[in-house]
């Protein structure tokens, strides 16, 4: 299937990527792990506010994707598997950009819909009318 995205990449997108800006930020940092970035510089690169960049950077740091020091943030996945998934995500984004974007924007809606479906009232088939 031409649009098949590996399940680990799909799960990572669902769990860790909430917008294209987040994806672009992560991939930019992953391209050069030795470079340390300040939130303001990343915000200018991605055309977002410094507060938005700082929020995303803090979230990614808490997920084990980045390290943070007084010098700034840099890409430093805490687990080799996490680094491999980000690498696979980058490759998929280069090959199937539209599909990755669809997954990013479809993800939360699908999660909320399945949560809502759990509370949907259904007619009891054994009950008499």
KOLFINU-662647 format. One line per 2 residues: number of its first residue (from 1); their letters; for each residue x, y negated, z of C-alpha. Coordinates in steps of 0.1 Angstrom, whole numbers, plus 2048, in hexadecimal, padded with zeros to 3 digits. Example, Ala and Ser with C-alpha at 12.3 -4.5 7.8 and 13.67 -1.06 7.14 Angstrom:
# residues 2
1) as) 87B,82D,84E ~ 889,80B,847
# end
This chain:
# residues 129
1) xx) 800,800,800 ~ 80F,7DF,7F5
3) xx) 801,7CB,813 ~ 80C,7E4,82E
5) xx) 81D,7D3,84B ~ 82E,7EA,864
7) xx) 81A,7F0,884 ~ 836,7E2,89A
9) xx) 836,7C2,886 ~ 810,7BF,887
11) xx) 810,7C5,8AD ~ 82C,7AB,8B2
13) xx) 818,791,89D ~ 7F9,798,8B1
15) xx) 80A,796,8D3 ~ 824,77B,8CD
17) xx) 81C,764,8AF ~ 800,74C,8B1
19) xx) 807,735,894 ~ 81D,730,875
21) xx) 831,716,889 ~ 839,730,8A3
23) xx) 844,749,888 ~ 859,72F,876
25) xx) 869,724,897 ~ 872,748,8A0
27) xx) 880,750,87D ~ 894,730,87D
29) xx) 8A4,739,89E ~ 8A9,75D,894
31) xx) 8BC,752,874 ~ 8D8,744,889
33) xx) 8D9,753,8AC ~ 8F9,741,8B5
35) xx) 8E9,71E,8B2 ~ 8D9,70E,8D0
37) xx) 8BB,6F7,8C9 ~ 8AA,6DC,8DD
39) xx) 884,6DB,8DB ~ 884,6B9,8CC
41) xx) 89A,6C4,8AF ~ 885,6E2,8A8
43) xx) 866,6CC,8AA ~ 874,6B6,88E
45) xx) 87C,6D4,879 ~ 859,6E2,87C
47) xx) 846,6C2,87C ~ 836,6C8,89E
49) xx) 837,6B4,8BE ~ 854,6BB,8D6
51) xx) 83A,6C6,8F0 ~ 82C,6E0,8D8
53) xx) 84F,6EC,8D0 ~ 858,6EE,8F5
55) xx) 838,702,8FC ~ 840,71B,8E1
57) xx) 864,71E,8EB ~ 85B,724,90F
59) xx) 842,73F,905 ~ 85C,750,8EE
61) xx) 875,74F,90A ~ 85D,75F,922
63) xx) 857,77B,908 ~ 87C,783,907
65) xx) 883,774,8E4 ~ 898,756,8ED
67) xx) 8B0,74B,908 ~ 8AF,729,918
69) xx) 8CB,715,927 ~ 8D4,6F0,92D
71) xx) 8E0,6EF,909 ~ 8BE,6FA,8FC
73) xx) 8AE,719,8ED ~ 8BD,734,8D7
75) xx) 8B1,755,8C9 ~ 8BB,772,8E0
77) xx) 8A3,78F,8E1 ~ 8A5,7A2,902
79) xx) 8A1,7C4,8F1 ~ 8AF,7D2,8D1
81) xx) 88D,7DE,8C6 ~ 880,7BB,8C9
83) xx) 89C,7AE,8B3 ~ 894,7C9,89A
85) xx) 86F,7C0,899 ~ 877,79B,893
87) xx) 88F,7A5,877 ~ 873,7BA,868
89) xx) 85B,79E,86C ~ 873,787,859
91) xx) 876,7A0,83D ~ 850,7A4,83B
93) xx) 84A,77F,83B ~ 862,77B,81E
95) xx) 850,796,80A ~ 82C,792,816
97) xx) 828,76E,822 ~ 803,76C,81C
99) xx) 7FC,78D,82E ~ 811,782,84C
101) xx) 7FE,761,84D ~ 7DD,773,84C
103) xx) 7E8,789,869 ~ 7F2,76B,87E
105) xx) 7D1,759,879 ~ 7BB,778,879
107) xx) 7CA,787,899 ~ 7BA,773,8B5
109) xx) 797,774,8A4 ~ 799,79A,8A1
111) xx) 7A3,79C,8C6 ~ 787,786,8D1
113) xx) 76E,798,8BB ~ 777,7BA,8C9
115) xx) 774,7AC,8ED ~ 752,79D,8E4
117) xx) 747,7BE,8D4 ~ 74E,7CF,8F5
119) xx) 732,7BB,905 ~ 719,7BE,8E8
121) xx) 6F8,7CC,8F4 ~ 6ED,7EA,8E1
123) xx) 6CC,7FC,8E1 ~ 6CE,81C,8F4
125) xx) 6C6,837,8DA ~ 6B9,84E,8F5
127) xx) 6A1,834,903 ~ 67D,835,8F6
129) x) 66F,815,8E6
# end
